[in-house]
Amino acid sequence: MDRRTTPRTVLLVVGELLAWWAALTLLWLVLISSVYPLEWIVGASVAAAGALLARAGRRAVSWR
């Protein structure tokens, strides 16, 4: 097993993505005026894309 694919590393990546997703989804819910199911779906989807971009951006500026 490669050092980059150890279970601990995978858990850290998943945890980071979930943390970003939760924070961005919460921010979305705070900023919208009404909560309809379609807005939940759109907000969760955009937050997932934002979480991936945040992870990629953090990796781009780190030296690991």
N, CA, C and O atoms as a GROMACS GRO file, in nm:
protein
  256
    1MET      N    1   0.084  -0.118   0.000
    1MET     CA    2   0.000   0.000   0.000
    1MET      C    3   0.089   0.124   0.000
    1MET      O    4   0.182   0.135   0.080
    2ASP      N    5   0.060   0.216  -0.088
    2ASP     CA    6   0.136   0.339  -0.100
    2ASP      C    7   0.112   0.428   0.021
    2ASP      O    8   0.006   0.423   0.083
    3ARG      N    9   0.210   0.510   0.052
    3ARG     CA   10   0.199   0.598   0.167
    3ARG      C   11   0.083   0.696   0.152
    3ARG      O   12   0.021   0.734   0.252
    4ARG      N   13   0.053   0.738   0.030
    4ARG     CA   14  -0.054   0.835   0.007
    4ARG      C   15  -0.193   0.773   0.017
    4ARG      O   16  -0.290   0.847   0.030
    5THR      N   17  -0.204   0.643   0.013
    5THR     CA   18  -0.336   0.579   0.016
    5THR      C   19  -0.360   0.499   0.143
    5THR      O   20  -0.441   0.406   0.143
    6THR      N   21  -0.292   0.533   0.249
    6THR     CA   22  -0.316   0.462   0.374
    6THR      C   23  -0.457   0.496   0.424
    6THR      O   24  -0.509   0.604   0.395
    7PRO      N   25  -0.518   0.407   0.499
    7PRO     CA   26  -0.654   0.433   0.550
    7PRO      C   27  -0.663   0.562   0.631
    7PRO      O   28  -0.764   0.632   0.625
    8ARG      N   29  -0.559   0.594   0.705
    8ARG     CA   30  -0.560   0.717   0.785
    8ARG      C   31  -0.566   0.839   0.694
    8ARG      O   32  -0.638   0.934   0.723
    9THR      N   33  -0.492   0.837   0.586
    9THR     CA   34  -0.492   0.948   0.491
    9THR      C   35  -0.629   0.962   0.426
    9THR      O   36  -0.679   1.073   0.409
   10VAL      N   37  -0.688   0.851   0.389
   10VAL     CA   38  -0.821   0.855   0.328
   10VAL      C   39  -0.922   0.912   0.425
   10VAL      O   40  -1.007   0.992   0.386
   11LEU      N   41  -0.916   0.873   0.552
   11LEU     CA   42  -1.007   0.926   0.652
   11LEU      C   43  -0.988   1.075   0.673
   11LEU      O   44  -1.085   1.148   0.692
   12LEU      N   45  -0.864   1.121   0.669
   12LEU     CA   46  -0.838   1.265   0.683
   12LEU      C   47  -0.895   1.344   0.566
   12LEU      O   48  -0.953   1.451   0.585
   13VAL      N   49  -0.880   1.291   0.447
   13VAL     CA   50  -0.933   1.358   0.328
   13VAL      C   51  -1.086   1.363   0.334
   13VAL      O   52  -1.146   1.468   0.310
   14VAL      N   53  -1.148   1.251   0.366
   14VAL     CA   54  -1.293   1.246   0.376
   14VAL      C   55  -1.343   1.339   0.486
   14VAL      O   56  -1.443   1.409   0.469
   15GLY      N   57  -1.274   1.339   0.598
   15GLY     CA   58  -1.312   1.428   0.708
   15GLY      C   59  -1.301   1.574   0.671
   15GLY      O   60  -1.388   1.655   0.706
   16GLU      N   61  -1.195   1.609   0.600
   16GLU     CA   62  -1.178   1.747   0.556
   16GLU      C   63  -1.288   1.788   0.459
   16GLU      O   64  -1.343   1.897   0.468
   17LEU      N   65  -1.318   1.699   0.364
   17LEU     CA   66  -1.425   1.729   0.268
   17LEU      C   67  -1.560   1.744   0.337
   17LEU      O   68  -1.637   1.833   0.303
   18LEU      N   69  -1.588   1.657   0.433
   18LEU     CA   70  -1.714   1.667   0.507
   18LEU      C   71  -1.721   1.795   0.589
   18LEU      O   72  -1.827   1.857   0.599
   19ALA      N   73  -1.610   1.835   0.648
   19ALA     CA   74  -1.608   1.958   0.726
   19ALA      C   75  -1.633   2.080   0.638
   19ALA      O   76  -1.712   2.168   0.672
   20TRP      N   77  -1.565   2.085   0.522
   20TRP     CA   78  -1.588   2.195   0.428
   20TRP      C   79  -1.732   2.195   0.381
   20TRP      O   80  -1.797   2.300   0.375
   21TRP      N   81  -1.784   2.076   0.346
   21TRP     CA   82  -1.921   2.066   0.296
   21TRP      C   83  -2.021   2.114   0.401
   21TRP      O   84  -2.113   2.190   0.369
   22ALA      N   85  -2.002   2.072   0.525
   22ALA     CA   86  -2.094   2.112   0.632
   22ALA      C   87  -2.088   2.263   0.654
   22ALA      O   88  -2.192   2.327   0.670
   23ALA      N   89  -1.970   2.319   0.656
   23ALA     CA   90  -1.956   2.464   0.677
   23ALA      C   91  -2.019   2.542   0.563
   23ALA      O   92  -2.089   2.641   0.588
   24LEU      N   93  -1.996   2.501   0.440
   24LEU     CA   94  -2.052   2.572   0.326
   24LEU      C   95  -2.204   2.555   0.317
   24LEU      O   96  -2.274   2.648   0.278
   25THR      N   97  -2.254   2.438   0.351
   25THR     CA   98  -2.398   2.416   0.351
   25THR      C   99  -2.465   2.501   0.459
   25THR      O  100  -2.570   2.561   0.435
   26LEU      N  101  -2.404   2.507   0.576
   26LEU     CA  102  -2.458   2.591   0.683
   26LEU      C  103  -2.458   2.738   0.642
   26LEU      O  104  -2.556   2.809   0.666
   27LEU      N  105  -2.352   2.782   0.580
   27LEU     CA  106  -2.347   2.920   0.531
   27LEU      C  107  -2.457   2.946   0.430
   27LEU      O  108  -2.522   3.051   0.433
   28TRP      N  109  -2.479   2.851   0.340
   28TRP     CA  110  -2.585   2.864   0.240
   28TRP      C  111  -2.721   2.877   0.308
   28TRP      O  112  -2.801   2.963   0.271
   29LEU      N  113  -2.747   2.794   0.407
   29LEU     CA  114  -2.876   2.797   0.475
   29LEU      C  115  -2.897   2.926   0.553
   29LEU      O  116  -3.010   2.974   0.566
   30VAL      N  117  -2.790   2.982   0.605
   30VAL     CA  118  -2.800   3.109   0.677
   30VAL      C  119  -2.833   3.223   0.581
   30VAL      O  120  -2.907   3.315   0.617
   31LEU      N  121  -2.778   3.218   0.462
   31LEU     CA  122  -2.792   3.330   0.368
   31LEU      C  123  -2.918   3.327   0.283
   31LEU      O  124  -2.956   3.430   0.226
   32ILE      N  125  -2.985   3.213   0.271
   32ILE     CA  126  -3.106   3.210   0.188
   32ILE      C  127  -3.225   3.256   0.270
   32ILE      O  128  -3.226   3.244   0.392
   33SER      N  129  -3.325   3.308   0.200
   33SER     CA  130  -3.440   3.361   0.271
   33SER      C  131  -3.548   3.256   0.297
   33SER      O  132  -3.622   3.266   0.395
   34SER      N  133  -3.558   3.158   0.211
   34SER     CA  134  -3.658   3.054   0.230
   34SER      C  135  -3.594   2.918   0.205
   34SER      O  136  -3.499   2.905   0.128
   35VAL      N  137  -3.648   2.818   0.271
   35VAL     CA  138  -3.587   2.686   0.260
   35VAL      C  139  -3.686   2.591   0.191
   35VAL      O  140  -3.776   2.536   0.255
   36TYR      N  141  -3.668   2.574   0.062
   36TYR     CA  142  -3.746   2.480  -0.017
   36TYR      C  143  -3.657   2.360  -0.050
   36TYR      O  144  -3.535   2.374  -0.051
   37PRO      N  145  -3.715   2.245  -0.078
   37PRO     CA  146  -3.634   2.126  -0.108
   37PRO      C  147  -3.536   2.148  -0.224
   37PRO      O  148  -3.423   2.099  -0.220
   38LEU      N  149  -3.578   2.219  -0.327
   38LEU     CA  150  -3.488   2.244  -0.439
   38LEU      C  151  -3.367   2.327  -0.396
   38LEU      O  152  -3.256   2.304  -0.443
   39GLU      N  153  -3.388   2.422  -0.306
   39GLU     CA  154  -3.276   2.502  -0.257
   39GLU      C  155  -3.182   2.419  -0.171
   39GLU      O  156  -3.061   2.443  -0.171
   40TRP      N  157  -3.235   2.323  -0.098
   40TRP     CA  158  -3.148   2.231  -0.023
   40TRP      C  159  -3.060   2.152  -0.119
   40TRP      O  160  -2.940   2.137  -0.095
   41ILE      N  161  -3.119   2.103  -0.227
   41ILE     CA  162  -3.044   2.023  -0.324
   41ILE      C  163  -2.937   2.108  -0.391
   41ILE      O  164  -2.822   2.066  -0.403
   42VAL      N  165  -2.975   2.227  -0.435
   42VAL     CA  166  -2.879   2.316  -0.500
   42VAL      C  167  -2.769   2.356  -0.403
   42VAL      O  168  -2.651   2.353  -0.438
   43GLY      N  169  -2.806   2.392  -0.282
   43GLY     CA  170  -2.708   2.432  -0.182
   43GLY      C  171  -2.611   2.321  -0.147
   43GLY      O  172  -2.490   2.344  -0.136
   44ALA      N  173  -2.662   2.201  -0.129
   44ALA     CA  174  -2.576   2.088  -0.096
   44ALA      C  175  -2.483   2.054  -0.212
   44ALA      O  176  -2.367   2.018  -0.191
   45SER      N  177  -2.533   2.065  -0.334
   45SER     CA  178  -2.450   2.036  -0.451
   45SER      C  179  -2.340   2.139  -0.469
   45SER      O  180  -2.224   2.104  -0.493
   46VAL      N  181  -2.375   2.264  -0.456
   46VAL     CA  182  -2.275   2.371  -0.470
   46VAL      C  183  -2.174   2.363  -0.355
   46VAL      O  184  -2.056   2.389  -0.375
   47ALA      N  185  -2.220   2.329  -0.237
   47ALA     CA  186  -2.129   2.314  -0.123
   47ALA      C  187  -2.032   2.198  -0.146
   47ALA      O  188  -1.916   2.206  -0.106
   48ALA      N  189  -2.079   2.091  -0.208
   48ALA     CA  190  -1.989   1.978  -0.238
   48ALA      C  191  -1.882   2.021  -0.339
   48ALA      O  192  -1.764   1.987  -0.323
   49ALA      N  193  -1.922   2.096  -0.440
   49ALA     CA  194  -1.823   2.147  -0.537
   49ALA      C  195  -1.727   2.243  -0.468
   49ALA      O  196  -1.607   2.240  -0.494
   50GLY      N  197  -1.779   2.327  -0.382
   50GLY     CA  198  -1.694   2.420  -0.307
   50GLY      C  199  -1.598   2.347  -0.215
   50GLY      O  200  -1.483   2.390  -0.200
   51ALA      N  201  -1.642   2.238  -0.154
   51ALA     CA  202  -1.554   2.160  -0.067
   51ALA      C  203  -1.438   2.099  -0.147
   51ALA      O  204  -1.324   2.099  -0.102
   52LEU      N  205  -1.469   2.048  -0.265
   52LEU     CA  206  -1.363   1.993  -0.350
   52LEU      C  207  -1.264   2.102  -0.391
   52LEU      O  208  -1.143   2.079  -0.391
   53LEU      N  209  -1.315   2.218  -0.427
   53LEU     CA  210  -1.227   2.329  -0.466
   53LEU      C  211  -1.145   2.381  -0.348
   53LEU      O  212  -1.028   2.416  -0.364
   54ALA      N  213  -1.205   2.385  -0.230
   54ALA     CA  214  -1.132   2.429  -0.111
   54ALA      C  215  -1.019   2.332  -0.078
   54ALA      O  216  -0.908   2.374  -0.044
   55ARG      N  217  -1.046   2.203  -0.089
   55ARG     CA  218  -0.943   2.102  -0.066
   55ARG      C  219  -0.831   2.114  -0.168
   55ARG      O  220  -0.713   2.108  -0.134
   56ALA      N  221  -0.868   2.131  -0.294
   56ALA     CA  222  -0.767   2.145  -0.400
   56ALA      C  223  -0.685   2.271  -0.379
   56ALA      O  224  -0.563   2.270  -0.397
   57GLY      N  225  -0.749   2.379  -0.342
   57GLY     CA  226  -0.677   2.503  -0.317
   57GLY      C  227  -0.583   2.493  -0.199
   57GLY      O  228  -0.472   2.545  -0.203
   58ARG      N  229  -0.628   2.426  -0.093
   58ARG     CA  230  -0.541   2.410   0.024
   58ARG      C  231  -0.420   2.324  -0.009
   58ARG      O  232  -0.310   2.351   0.037
   59ARG      N  233  -0.442   2.220  -0.089
   59ARG     CA  234  -0.330   2.135  -0.129
   59ARG      C  235  -0.234   2.209  -0.220
   59ARG      O  236  -0.114   2.184  -0.217
   60ALA      N  237  -0.285   2.302  -0.301
   60ALA     CA  238  -0.201   2.374  -0.395
   60ALA      C  239  -0.105   2.468  -0.322
   60ALA      O  240   0.006   2.492  -0.370
   61VAL      N  241  -0.146   2.520  -0.209
   61VAL     CA  242  -0.059   2.614  -0.138
   61VAL      C  243   0.025   2.548  -0.028
   61VAL      O  244   0.113   2.612   0.029
   62SER      N  245  -0.002   2.420   0.001
   62SER     CA  246   0.078   2.352   0.102
   62SER      C  247   0.196   2.280   0.034
   62SER      O  248   0.192   2.253  -0.086
   63TRP      N  249   0.298   2.252   0.111
   63TRP     CA  250   0.419   2.190   0.057
   63TRP      C  251   0.422   2.040   0.076
   63TRP      O  252   0.528   1.979   0.062
   64ARG      N  253   0.308   1.976   0.110
   64ARG     CA  254   0.308   1.832   0.132
   64ARG      C  255   0.298   1.758   0.004
   64ARG      O  256   0.297   1.635   0.004
   0.00000   0.00000   0.00000
